[in-house]
């Protein structure tokens, strides 16, 4: 979950101002919308946060690594966790989206 200086700058720019929750939500939405920072889903590629940042693609673990690292660079104490309960989900090709 290492953060490069370039990643920290991008995280600050994407997150903008506001509360911690507002900044993380803005960061998440920006990473997912693909307009300002494109990130393409690729099921067979698992990268570290820095690798995912440079490649702009990877699987769900790569995206999680990237999001956590960028969030931590903003001062948030994020960590990965395994959720055992099932929520609503839908499948789009090889990607499963949960809500």
Secondary structure as GFF3:
##gff-version 3
##sequence-region A 1 99
A	DSSP	alpha_helix	5	15	.	.	.	ID=ss1
A	DSSP	alpha_helix	20	33	.	.	.	ID=ss2
A	DSSP	beta_strand	40	41	.	.	.	ID=ss3
A	DSSP	alpha_helix	49	55	.	.	.	ID=ss4
A	DSSP	beta_strand	57	58	.	.	.	ID=ss5
A	DSSP	alpha_helix	60	73	.	.	.	ID=ss6
A	DSSP	beta_strand	89	92	.	.	.	ID=ss7
A	DSSP	beta_strand	95	98	.	.	.	ID=ss8
###
